[in-house]
Amino acid sequence: MSDGKKGMDDVLVEGSAEEFEELPIEEVPVGAHFSRDEKNGAVVWIGVNKDGELQQPHFICSSLDIKAQTRNEQGGDWGRLLVWKDHDNRHHQWPMPMELCKGTGEEIRGELLRGGLIIGVTSRAPQKLIEYIQTTKPKGNEKVLCTGRTGWHSNCFVLPTRTIGGIKGESIIYQSSSSQANTMGQQGDLQQWRDNVAALCVGNSRLVFAVAMSFAPALLNITHDESGGINIVGGSSTGKTTAGDAASSTYGSPEVYTKHWRATSNGLEGLAVDHNDRLLPLDELAQVEAKEVGSNAYMLSNGQGKARASQTGAPRSLATWRLLFLSTGEIGIAEHMRHGGQKSKAGQEVRLADLPADAGRGLGLFENIHGMESPAQFADTIKQRTRQYYGTAFPAFLDKLLPRLSTVANELKQLRSTFINTYLPKGANGQITRVARRFSLIAAAGELATDMGITGWEQGTAFREVGTCFKAWLDSWGGTDSKECQLMIQDVRRFFEAHGESRFSDMKDEQNNNGRDTINRAGFRELNSDGVYEFYVLPEAFKEICSGHNVKLATKYLIERGIIEPDSAGKSQKAKRLPNMGQQRCYHFTAKIWSDEA
């Protein structure tokens, strides 16, 4: 950097082009340097002519400060913390990854232009802008840690715009390839959100549930729970989107923070990483392809993306996350998959549990519209208010959570234990228990936020309303059996409904079988003392009946529910004299096959 030429000393910045070793020497005239305009801070390039004289400043961009160098804890992912103001004098900050400087730097210029920075229009300006970013050192050579993932890092929580807490005495910030990655805007204060949004949720189980759920992802790292989702299912205009808006408002404007299912699996993977330890709201399940919805539910809940190879063939680091996702849809995951010709698995229906939107009060999703004329007016009011007051509740929750980290695990354990003991039926299947644990975490999160003064609700509100939602889910699940058991019994019953007349001969009419032929016989039927048919199924036909299910497991389920009567020794097949076949071992299906209690 030159000294004393044309009185420019007082506006020069560190990082002259002659310090940039990658540039060919002949392209860096002695004395050439970047400078800043004294009046508006604009970045300019001052070159020299053949005689070594300084040329007129060449405009590169409006005021752009390099505040710090960034890197991760392993010494990788180096970047620059860029700070500028847009045309409305609003402050922008972008921890920019240095890898974007490769090539022409077009991505960098695009992000800066999108954020309101003015870049020179000459052919020289774009490349000089990249040089300026690469070579300028921040004052004091300040360095900060960076991460490409929000959420917990040691005892601090990284948000797109701020970090709550600290790590090893050093600042840590969120670094993204996009300056627009932040969707957590803020408008109004916490009291206004509490009075205008949270207050309207009171008396409405689904709204309380949604808001409580928005706090729960921050607790996954503490409780070591698995990721998972809830899908609020109901017809159009029932209020599903309103619940999503209420949940999103704890983070930012619902218009910005709420995402959509209409994305590729790679796109959803990126969203999951961006929402680590936060709520991911996804609107309209039907927008995702039916053939992909099941695998996407698995991916989001399993917290891990696809394995990929780099250009050299070496494996890339797997994308990982922890989150809860709140979905809305007019149909549930199982029905959506059926429309696509697929059969859902129990694991998918556990990972994305369908919660009926209709609260049963004739008001759609709502139970209390707080004196308004109609559910529609109530929904419109919440929609309007969540766009006026947002983005304060979740950061406030984190501010209150950090001082309690040493004790909160025990608090959560006690709250969840009480919830489980209150709402989980005795003897419930493990799949139901998994979903109950998710609901218990949501209830505990709501109670914790209430205790912190975030929601303004009375203590016990979240516990009660989340419990109401769990009971609604359990009713829609269809009992306390596993989904595999329920589906298996449905398939078995469907077989007898379809073939009980045509493929089963009558036991007491072996001569003419009521004048009908039994084609492709599966066994025999017999009226019991109550006038209800029972069936004796031949072994090979039994395999057909259980097609698509594990035969041994199906047999166990059917015996436990009294649908199959074993022999005196407890074996699943019993000896029976069958017409024209003599003594045979077969499966005895009792009249309980028709009972709803089976």
Secondary structure, DSSP 8 states (H G I E B T S, - for coil): ---SSTT-GGGB-S--GGG-TTS-GGGS-TT-EEEE-TTT--EEEE-B-TTS-B---EEEES-EEEEEEEE-TTS-S-EEEEEEE-TT--EEEEEEEGGGGSTT-HHHHHHHHHTT--B--SSSHHHHHHHHHHH---GGG-EEEEESS-EEETTEEE-SS-EES-BTTB-EEE--S-TT------BS-HHHHIIIIIHHHTT-HHHHHHHHHHHGGGGHHHHT---EEEEEE--TTSSHHHHHHHHHTTTS-HHHH-EES-S-HHHHHHHHHHTTTSEEEEE-GGGS-HHHHHHHHHHHHHTB----B-TTS-B----B---EEEEEESS-HHHHHHHTT----HHHHHHEEEEES--SSSSTT-S--TT-S-HHHHHHHHHHHHTTSBSSHHHHHHHHHGGGHHHHHHHHHHHHHHHHHHHS-TT--HHHHHHHHHHHHHHHHHHHHHHTTSS---TTHHHHHHHHHHHHHHHHHTSSS-HHHHHHHHHHHHHHHHHTTTSEEETT-TTTGGG---SS--EEEEE-TTS-EEEEE-HHHHHHHTTTS-HHHHHHHHHHTTSB---TTS-SSEEEEETTTEEEEEEEE-GGGG-TT-
